[in-house]
Amino acid sequence: MAKRFPLILLIWIISDLYFAQAINTLTTNNLIRNGYWFIDVILVLGLISIVFLRRSKIAPAGLGNWLMAFALLTLVPKIFAMPILLVEDIIRLFRHFPPRSVWVSELAVFIGAIPFVSLIYGMTGGRHHYKVHRTILKFKDLPAEFDGFTITQLSDIHAGSFTSKRGVEKGINLVNKQNSDVILFTGDLVNNQASEMTPWIDSFATLKAPLGKYSVLGNHDYGDYIRWESEADQAANLVRLKEVHQEMGFRLLLNEAMQIEKNGQYIALIGVENWGKGGFHKYGDLVKASQSIDDHEFKILMSHDPSHWEAQTLEHNKHINLTLAGHTHGMQFGIELFGFQWSPVKYVYPQWAGLYHRHDKYLYVNRGFGFLGFKGRLGIWPEIAVITLKRG
């Protein structure tokens, strides 16, 4: 965030100056005008403080996320309103800059109010606005006993962000209503520390699947994004996190594979540790994880980061039929309407939400169950993915 902050601050200042003109046109009340700038000054100073204190132990836990949420509430509406005011300025340029029109300023404020209200909902109801996404996939080599086999995939729980037990259990109950054969969790159980999951273990332990619950680790699960007293403390945290998976009833797969059996027939389930492109750690070892699996077996891979699919999985010497990933959260912000799908995260991850297909191999990217950073969701809602395997 520190590297991007100057650019964000520049955009903030420009949008502020523009929007302030609309406020000044609509009111002469100094309390409102001064209050407008006072809020921005407090937020900017707070964000600057968090940027420089984040790596220290004196930075208040969670304060940065709340400041970012309120910053979005002040910045995004102004960005939406800017084009209205800019068009008026272009017209005013050719008219020797007469005073601003009141109705244009009113329109700008109205346009800005739409994303403001939307963000408020995203930070309240949106974070637990769970959506079930159903997908049916057909495979010629699927064992006959697994025709109709159902998978519920969860990803990116991020327990450290939760505050509402009622909201979380709403999602857990919806998972159990799917009555899937297995539940597969593709990483990021916590934000940083295993202790974040402690209040939620009993709730997630109620998840049920007759053929088992299985999981892998995500990039946040290793505790790499906070400063520890020692390497031993970080290692102990990871040991504890692995115990948490077990206490919730999940079998954690660490660069290993196993078989799921149904009436004498089998499919292979492979789980790798986190492997991500760029600066993300590459703990995952697909060669090691799949070495015990025969070439002819039907294979499902759990790999947290979808970039692993193009980087290694597609060209792996063993045909992996289906890969399940998460990680992107769909950036928790975007549009999904009538088949149209967009989020800013698509410019970073080519595969960022939903189903992708190449060379008879499928990737499904889960939008995530929880949230991180922005304390909510807007347009890209928290997901419970239900995948049905069919033979044919």
C-alpha positions in Angstrom: 0.0 0.0 0.0 2.9 2.4 0.8 4.1 2.3 -2.8 0.7 3.1 -4.2 -0.3 5.7 -1.6 1.1 8.8 -3.5 -1.0 7.9 -6.6 -4.1 7.3 -4.4 -3.5 10.6 -2.6 -3.2 12.4 -6.0 -6.5 11.0 -7.2 -8.1 11.8 -3.9 -7.0 15.5 -4.0 -8.2 15.9 -7.6 -11.5 14.3 -6.9 -11.9 16.4 -3.7 -11.2 19.7 -5.4 -13.8 18.8 -8.1 -16.5 17.6 -5.7 -15.9 20.6 -3.4 -17.0 22.9 -6.2 -20.4 21.1 -6.3 -20.7 21.5 -2.5 -19.9 25.2 -2.6 -22.4 25.7 -5.4 -25.2 24.1 -3.3 -24.5 25.6 0.1 -23.0 28.7 1.7 -23.0 27.0 5.1 -19.4 27.1 6.5 -20.1 24.3 8.9 -20.9 21.9 5.9 -18.0 23.3 3.8 -15.4 23.0 6.6 -16.8 19.6 7.7 -16.3 18.3 4.2 -12.5 19.0 4.4 -12.2 18.1 8.1 -13.3 14.5 7.4 -10.8 14.1 4.5 -7.9 15.6 6.5 -8.6 13.1 9.4 -8.8 10.2 7.0 -5.6 11.1 5.1 -3.6 11.6 8.3 -4.9 8.3 9.7 -4.0 6.4 6.5 -0.5 8.0 6.4 0.0 6.9 10.0 -1.1 3.4 9.3 1.2 3.1 6.3 4.2 4.0 8.4 3.2 2.1 11.6 1.8 -1.1 9.9 5.1 -3.0 10.4 5.4 -2.0 14.0 3.7 -3.5 17.0 2.1 -0.2 18.0 -0.2 -0.1 14.9 -3.8 -0.7 16.3 -5.1 -4.0 15.0 -7.8 -3.6 12.4 -7.7 0.2 12.3 -6.1 0.3 8.9 -9.0 -1.7 7.4 -11.6 0.6 9.0 -9.8 3.7 7.7 -9.6 2.2 4.3 -13.3 1.4 4.3 -14.2 5.0 5.3 -11.7 6.3 2.7 -13.5 4.4 0.0 -16.8 5.9 1.2 -15.4 9.4 0.7 -13.4 8.7 -2.5 -15.4 6.5 -4.7 -18.6 8.6 -4.8 -16.4 11.6 -5.9 -14.8 9.7 -8.7 -18.2 8.8 -10.0 -19.3 12.4 -9.8 -16.2 13.8 -11.5 -17.3 13.2 -15.1 -20.5 15.2 -14.6 -18.5 18.2 -13.4 -15.8 17.7 -16.0 -18.3 17.9 -18.8 -19.8 21.1 -17.4 -16.3 22.6 -17.2 -15.7 21.8 -20.8 -18.9 23.6 -21.7 -18.1 26.5 -19.4 -14.7 26.9 -21.1 -16.4 27.9 -24.3 -18.8 30.2 -22.4 -16.0 32.2 -20.6 -16.6 30.3 -17.3 -20.0 31.4 -16.0 -20.9 30.3 -12.5 -21.6 26.6 -12.0 -25.1 25.4 -12.6 -27.0 24.4 -9.5 -28.8 21.5 -11.2 -25.5 20.1 -12.5 -24.1 20.1 -9.0 -27.2 18.5 -7.7 -26.9 15.8 -10.4 -23.2 15.2 -9.4 -24.2 14.8 -5.8 -27.0 12.4 -6.8 -24.7 10.3 -8.9 -22.2 10.2 -6.1 -24.9 9.1 -3.7 -25.5 5.8 -5.6 -22.0 4.3 -5.0 -22.1 5.7 -1.5 -25.3 3.8 -0.6 -24.0 0.7 -2.4 -20.7 0.7 -0.4 -22.7 1.1 2.8 -24.6 -2.0 1.9 -21.5 -3.8 0.9 -20.0 -3.1 4.3 -23.1 -4.3 6.2 -25.3 -6.8 4.4 -22.9 -7.5 1.5 -20.3 -9.3 3.5 -22.7 -12.2 4.3 -24.8 -12.0 1.1 -23.8 -15.6 0.3 -24.5 -16.9 -3.2 -24.6 -20.6 -4.3 -23.0 -21.0 -7.7 -23.8 -24.4 -9.3 -21.8 -25.9 -12.1 -22.1 -29.3 -13.9 -19.0 -30.7 -15.6 -18.9 -33.8 -17.9 -15.9 -36.1 -18.2 -15.5 -39.1 -20.4 -13.1 -40.7 -17.9 -15.1 -40.2 -14.8 -15.6 -43.5 -13.0 -19.2 -44.7 -13.3 -19.8 -44.7 -9.5 -19.0 -41.0 -9.4 -21.6 -40.0 -12.0 -23.6 -37.3 -10.1 -20.8 -36.8 -7.5 -21.2 -33.4 -5.8 -18.5 -31.1 -4.4 -19.0 -28.1 -2.3 -16.0 -25.8 -2.5 -15.2 -23.1 0.0 -12.2 -20.8 -0.1 -10.7 -17.7 1.6 -12.6 -17.8 4.9 -10.3 -15.2 6.5 -11.6 -15.7 10.0 -9.7 -12.7 11.3 -12.1 -10.4 9.5 -15.3 -11.8 10.9 -17.4 -9.9 13.5 -20.9 -11.4 13.1 -21.5 -15.0 14.4 -25.0 -14.9 13.0 -23.7 -13.8 9.6 -21.1 -16.5 9.4 -23.4 -19.3 10.6 -25.9 -18.2 7.9 -23.2 -19.2 5.4 -22.4 -22.4 7.2 -26.0 -23.5 7.3 -26.3 -22.8 3.5 -23.3 -25.0 2.9 -24.9 -27.9 4.8 -28.1 -27.5 2.9 -26.2 -28.4 -0.3 -25.8 -32.0 1.0 -22.7 -32.5 -1.1 -20.6 -35.7 -1.1 -17.4 -33.8 -0.1 -16.5 -30.4 1.1 -13.2 -29.0 -0.3 -11.6 -25.9 1.2 -8.9 -24.2 -0.9 -7.0 -22.1 1.6 -6.7 -18.8 3.5 -8.4 -19.9 6.7 -7.1 -16.9 8.5 -5.6 -13.5 7.8 -2.4 -14.0 9.7 -2.6 -15.9 12.9 -4.1 -19.3 13.8 -5.8 -17.7 16.9 -8.1 -15.7 14.6 -10.0 -19.0 14.0 -10.4 -19.9 17.7 -13.9 -18.3 18.0 -15.1 -20.0 14.9 -13.8 -23.6 15.2 -17.1 -25.0 16.7 -19.2 -23.3 14.0 -17.1 -24.7 11.1 -16.9 -28.1 12.7 -20.6 -28.5 12.1 -20.0 -28.7 8.3 -21.0 -32.1 7.1 -20.1 -34.2 4.1 -20.5 -38.0 4.0 -17.3 -38.7 2.1 -15.2 -36.2 4.0 -13.9 -32.7 4.3 -10.5 -31.8 2.9 -8.4 -28.6 2.8 -5.1 -27.0 1.7 -3.2 -23.9 2.8 -3.4 -20.4 1.2 -0.8 -17.6 1.2 -2.2 -16.0 4.3 -2.1 -19.2 6.4 1.7 -19.1 6.8 1.8 -15.9 8.8 4.1 -14.2 6.3 2.5 -10.8 6.4 3.1 -9.8 10.0 6.2 -9.5 12.1 6.9 -12.3 14.6 9.1 -12.3 17.7 11.1 -15.1 16.2 11.0 -17.7 13.5 10.1 -20.3 16.1 6.9 -18.3 16.9 5.9 -18.2 13.3 6.6 -22.0 12.9 4.5 -22.6 16.1 1.6 -20.6 14.6 1.6 -22.8 11.5 1.6 -26.0 13.6 -1.4 -24.6 15.5 -3.2 -23.7 12.3 -2.8 -27.3 11.1 -4.3 -28.5 14.4 -7.2 -26.1 13.8 -8.0 -27.8 10.4 -8.1 -31.2 12.3 -10.3 -29.8 15.0 -12.8 -28.6 12.4 -12.8 -32.1 10.9 -10.8 -31.3 7.8 -8.0 -33.4 6.5 -5.3 -31.0 5.4 -3.4 -32.1 2.3 0.2 -30.8 2.3 1.7 -31.6 -1.1 0.1 -35.0 -1.0 -2.7 -37.0 -2.6 -5.3 -39.5 -1.5 -8.1 -41.5 -3.0 -11.8 -41.0 -2.5 -13.6 -44.3 -2.7 -17.2 -45.0 -3.7 -18.5 -48.5 -4.1 -15.2 -49.9 -5.1 -14.2 -47.2 -7.5 -11.8 -44.3 -6.9 -10.9 -40.7 -7.8 -7.7 -39.0 -6.8 -7.7 -35.8 -4.7 -4.4 -33.9 -4.8 -3.6 -31.0 -2.4 -0.7 -28.6 -2.8 0.6 -25.9 -0.5 0.4 -22.4 -1.8 2.0 -21.6 -5.1 1.6 -18.2 -6.6 3.1 -16.1 -9.4 5.2 -13.0 -8.8 6.2 -12.4 -5.3 4.0 -15.0 -3.6 5.7 -17.9 -2.0 6.0 -21.2 -3.9 5.6 -23.8 -1.2 3.5 -26.0 -3.5 5.1 -29.1 -5.1 2.8 -30.6 -7.7 5.3 -33.2 -8.7 5.7 -34.5 -5.1 2.0 -34.3 -4.5 1.0 -36.3 -7.5 3.8 -38.9 -7.6 1.7 -41.6 -6.0 -1.2 -41.1 -8.4 -1.5 -43.3 -11.5 -1.8 -41.6 -14.9 -5.2 -43.2 -15.6 -6.9 -42.0 -12.4 -9.4 -39.2 -12.5 -7.8 -36.3 -10.7 -9.0 -33.3 -8.7 -6.4 -30.7 -7.6 -6.8 -28.2 -4.8 -4.4 -25.3 -5.3 -5.1 -22.0 -3.6 -3.8 -19.6 -6.3 -5.3 -19.8 -9.8 -2.0 -18.6 -11.4 -0.7 -22.1 -10.6 -3.0 -23.5 -13.3 -1.4 -21.8 -16.2 2.1 -21.8 -14.8 2.3 -25.6 -14.0 -0.9 -27.5 -13.9 -1.9 -27.4 -17.5 1.5 -28.7 -18.7 1.9 -31.2 -15.9 2.8 -34.7 -17.2 -0.2 -36.2 -15.5 -3.6 -35.1 -16.8 -5.4 -33.2 -14.0 -9.1 -33.1 -14.9 -10.3 -30.4 -12.5 -8.4 -27.8 -10.5 -10.1 -25.8 -7.6 -8.6 -22.5 -6.6 -9.6 -19.2 -4.8 -7.3 -16.4 -3.7 -8.6 -13.5 -5.9 -11.9 -12.9 -3.9 -13.1 -11.3 -7.2 -11.5 -8.3 -5.5 -14.8 -8.2 -3.5 -16.0 -5.6 -6.0 -17.4 -5.9 -9.5 -20.3 -6.7 -11.7 -22.0 -10.0 -12.4 -25.3 -9.5 -14.3 -26.9 -11.6 -17.1 -23.7 -13.4 -17.9 -21.6 -10.2 -17.9 -18.7 -10.4 -15.5 -16.2 -7.7 -14.6 -13.9 -6.8 -11.8 -10.6 -4.8 -11.7 -8.9 -8.0 -10.6 -9.2 -9.4 -14.1 -6.3 -7.2 -15.1 -4.1 -9.1 -12.6 -5.5 -12.6 -12.8 -6.7 -13.9 -16.2 -8.7 -16.6 -14.3 -10.3 -14.8 -11.4 -13.9 -16.1 -10.8 -15.9 -19.1 -12.0 -15.1 -21.7 -14.6 -12.3 -21.9 -17.1 -11.6 -24.6 -19.7 -8.6 -25.6 -21.7 -7.4 -28.9 -23.3 -10.1 -31.0 -21.6 -9.0 -29.6 -18.3 -11.1 -27.3 -16.0 -10.3 -24.7 -13.4 -12.9 -23.3 -11.0 -12.0 -20.1 -9.1 -14.0 -19.6 -6.0 -14.9 -16.0 -5.2 -14.3 -16.6 -1.5 -16.4 -17.1 1.6 -15.0 -14.2 3.7 -13.4 -10.8 3.1 -10.1 -9.0 3.6 -9.0 -5.4 3.5 -12.2 -3.8 2.3 -14.6 -4.8 5.1 -17.4 -6.0 2.8 -18.4 -7.0 -0.7 -20.2 -5.3 -3.5 -21.3 -7.1 -6.7 -18.9 -10.0 -6.2 -20.7 -11.7 -3.4 -19.3 -14.4 -1.0 -19.5 -17.8 -2.7 -20.5 -21.3 -2.0 -19.6 -23.3 -5.1 -21.4 -26.6 -5.8 -19.9 -28.7 -8.6 -21.6 -31.8 -10.0 -19.5 -34.3 -11.9 -21.2 -36.2 -14.7 -20.0 -39.0 -16.8 -20.3 -38.4 -20.6 
